[in-house]
Amino acid sequence: MPVLETDLRRLKIERPSAGPPSSGKGGKIRIFLVCLGIVAALIAVVNFLQLSAHTPKEVRVQTVHLASGNGVQPEGIVLNATGYIVAAHTIELASKVVGRVAWIGVDKGDRVQKGQELVRLESQEYQAQALQAKGQLDNLKAHLAELEHGSRPQEIQRARADLDGAHASALNAKLTLDRMRQLAQDGVVSRQTLDDAQAKYDSAANNEASLQRTYDLAKLGPRQEEIDAARAQVVQAQGSYDYAQEELQNTVIRAPVAGTVLDRNVETGEFVTNGFVGDKGAKGYVVSLADLNDLEVELDINQSDFAKIQPTDIAWVTTDAYPDRKYEAKIAEISPEANRQKGTVQVKVRILHPDSYLRPEMNASVAFVARTHDQVLQPPSRASLTIPSSAIRQDSVFVVINGLATKRNIAIGHSFGTQVEIQSGLQDGDLLITDPPSNLSNGDRVRIRKD
């Protein structure tokens, strides 16, 4: 039995004594639950922050536009307008004669000097006409010289010899006639023989009289009327020759002024005419050219803005192609009538010092500046955009692109109350956030507030 009692004592369960909680399995579970709660709280905070970050922020926006003539203008500028650059004088050079193009010496964009050959036409026909007119002129000039110099001494001597011969023949015929007349009275010869002698004498006498007049004319020379008529024929022939020469010279088309070729309208082998024609067939002009040192900007000014400009105002011209280049200009022409359909008045301003950057048909912006006596006028800035000052945050603004706030650095110009001129950084049509929240960052999602 002692052995059994010993075994039973070994099977006895010892109860834990009362005291502080041990670090056993139960404590570990409680620590785990606490950590799990902390992690869950952190995850909830992160999710909240991420949700807040991806929630679009409501913003107010406005579309940026170029300042119009009725809007706020920079200091001194009375009106902004847009138009196109044009050549003050464009020449469509046409041919004076009809012919086929034999040679072309220029192309579009070439600079030419006054008198430079541009196009040559086939000239064989005009050369033949000029040669014919020259021969006719020389013939008439020789005839006039003959008349003006009168008869030569040899011609007078010949006329005198002919007259002397005729006089001798007439004298001999007179002697024969007298003899025949005496013999006829004596009945020796017939009446027929007497008549023959009379006829021979009359013929010799008439010939003598004719040669006497020829001799007298040879000594006097031609009449003044004949000389005048011959001189008039020479003048007429000279005009025909000059015209033929001019036509021949017109087969070579030259530049009437120095300038730049804007367009070439013909090719070698094409036929040109000196009249107005359509697009097909013969061409009416060969090239068009203009002096690009004489440029203007053509504007259509609204009638409501027309009173803002004066003929004494100056202007500054800028182009979209070269926005940093500014050109001084002045009003060159104001149309005497308005356009009823458009409600505008055409105004042209002449660019005072154009350069090679400017091209006809470029779009241009013109700022009209009132001329005053107490200020020195300077060219205005290229930008003519004005935005609310509330949209600016440390020389930058936010624009909306594809639902995201995009930060833009800007250059600020003049201030006009609540409006600020923007010289660079914005473009016409940008969607500007007018009052960005203080926590707005580049790339944040935004939602346009509609109110």
Buried (B, 14 or more C-beta within 10 A) or exposed (E): EEEEEEEEEEEEEEEEEEEEEEEEEEEEEEEEEEEEEEEEEEEEEEEEEEEEEEEEBEBBBEEBBBBBBEEBBBEBBBBBBEBBBBBBEBBBBBBEBBBBBBEBEBEEEBEBEEEEBBBBBBBEBBBEBBEEBBEBBEEBBEBBEBBEEBBEEEBBEBBBEBBEEBBEBBBEBBEBBEEBEEBBEEEEBEEEEBEBBBEBBEEBBEBBEEBBEBBEBBEEBBEEEEBEEBBEBBEEBBEBBEEBBEBBBBBBBBBEBBBBBBEBBBEEEBBBBBEEBEEEEBBBBBBBBBBBBBBBBBBBBBEEBBEBBEEEBBBBBBBEEBEEBBBBBBBBBBEEEBEEEEEBBBBBBBBEEBEEEBBBEBEBBBBBBBEEEEEEBEBBBBBBBBBBBEBBEEEBBBBBEEEBBBBBEBEBBBEBEEBBBBBBBBEEEBBBBBEBBEEBEEEBEBEEEEE
